[in-house]
Amino acid sequence: MKVTPLADRVMVKLEKNEAKTAGGIIIPDTAQEKTQTGSVVAVGDDKDVIKVKAGDKVMYDKYAGTQVKIDGVEHLILKMADIIAIIG
């Protein structure tokens, strides 16, 4: 399925949290902190507002956006204002 964000929205592929500590302890999904970083997959068409491009790794606000599952992979669609930093 192809999803294209509109206007000032950005689609980010979420990063997986490590499910095991360095000591070998497995952490259940319910105890893991929600990730706040991901890779930009697609951007909307408002070029005056959008400051990221596909492939950028970004950090975003904790409770921002709408989660969607596309072909079994978790993504987040959020407004450009919810992106707080480009990493790297």
N, C-alpha and C positions, 0 to 999 in steps of 0.2 A: 504494500500500500504506500502511496506517495502522499506526504503531507507537506504543504508549503505554508509557512506562517505569513500573516498579513500585516501591513502597516509597520508599527514599531516593535513587532514581536520577533523573538529569536527561539529556535528549537535547539535544545541541548540534550545530548546523549549523556545519561547519568553514569558516573563511575561506580563500580562495584566496591563495596566495603570489604575489607579483609575479614573473613569469617573465623579466622584462627589467630590467636596471639602468637608472639615469637616463642613463648614457652609451650605451645601446643594446645592451649585451652580453646575449645570451640565456643564462639559467642553466638547465641541464637539471634535470629532476625529481630525479634521483639526487643532485645537489649541493645541493639546497635543504634548509634547516632545516625540520623539522616545525612547523607552526603550533601555537601554544598558546593561541589565542583563538578565540572563536566566539560565535554567538548562540543563546540558549536557545530551543528549539522546543517542548518539552513537559517537564512535571515529573511525578514520581510522586505518590502519594497520602499520603505521610508528612509532613503539614503542620507537625509539631513540629520536624522536622529541616531541611526545605527552606527556604532563605532567598532563593531567586531565583524569578523568574517569566518566563513566555514573553516574548521580546523583549529581555531583558537581554543585554548583551554581557559575556562572562566570560573570565577567564584561568584555566587549569587546569594541573595537574601534567603534566610532559612525557610520561611513559609511562603515563598513566592511561587507563582506559576500554577499551571495545570498539568498534572501527570497524565501521559498517554502511553499506551503500549503499542508499538508499531512492529509488526512481524516478530513478536515475542521479546522485543528489547524495550526497556523503560526509557522514556524521553520526558522532557519537561518543556512546555511552551511558556515563555515568560516575556514580560515587557523589558525593553532595553534598560529602563530605569531600575529594574531589579538586579541587573548585573553590576556588581560592585568592583570587580577587578579582572584584568587579563593576567593569567599566570604564565610566566616564562618569557 
